[in-house]
Amino acid sequence: MDEKTKKLNLMRYWLFGIFVIIFAAFTVYIGGVLGTGLLIMKELNYWIAIIATAVLCVAAYYLYKWYLGRKA
């Protein structure tokens, strides 16, 4: 496995971990503040924030992939 593939796999691992942490923290915080429990899943703003986080993580991965390709 070459160095570029190793770096991309590590970046994918960290971005997935960051997404999971943000998802869990946001869900617990908003659920605790609102006191709604599972009703948070019906909130549109909740899903917009989760989707925006996912899009930013995917964009960061492809930006890093582009950066590694440009660097070589």
N, C-alpha and C positions, 0 to 999 in steps of 0.2 A: 504494500500500500504506500503510495507516494505521500509526500508531506502535505500537499494541497488537500487531498482527500481526508487525511487525518484532521487537519484544521477545520474543514467543513463539517465533519462528523462531530467534532467537539463543539463547534458553534451551534449546530443543530441541537445537541444535547442541552447546552446552556439556555438557549432561547426557549426550548420546550419547558425546561425547569422554571424559567422566569414567568412564562405564561401560566403555568399551573399555580405558582405562588401568588401571582396577581389575581388570578381567578378565585382562589380560595380566600385570600385576604379581603378582596372586594365583596365577595358573597357574605362572609362572616360579618364584616363591618356594616354593610348596608342592612343585612338581616337583623343585626343587633340594634342598630340605630332606629330602624323603622319598626322593629319588633313584629315583623310579618312572617318570619319563618320561610316556608316554601312559597308563599305568595309573591316573593320577589321575582320568581321565574316568569310572572305575568307582566312585569314592568318593562316597558319599551326602552327606557333609558339604560336599564341594566344590560339588556342585550346589545344595545348600541356600543356601550363601553367595552363589553367582552369582545365583540366583533372588531372594534377599533384596535384593541390590544393584540388580537390575533393577526390583523393586517399589518400592524407595526412590526411584530415579530417576524413575519414572513418577509416583509420588505427589508428588514435588517439582515436576514439571511442572504437574500439575493444581492443586496448591496455589498456584503462581505465577499460573496462569491465573485462578483464583478471585480472587487478590489484585488482579490487574490489572482484573478486572471490577468488583470492589468499589470500587476506587480511582476509577473513572470515574464 
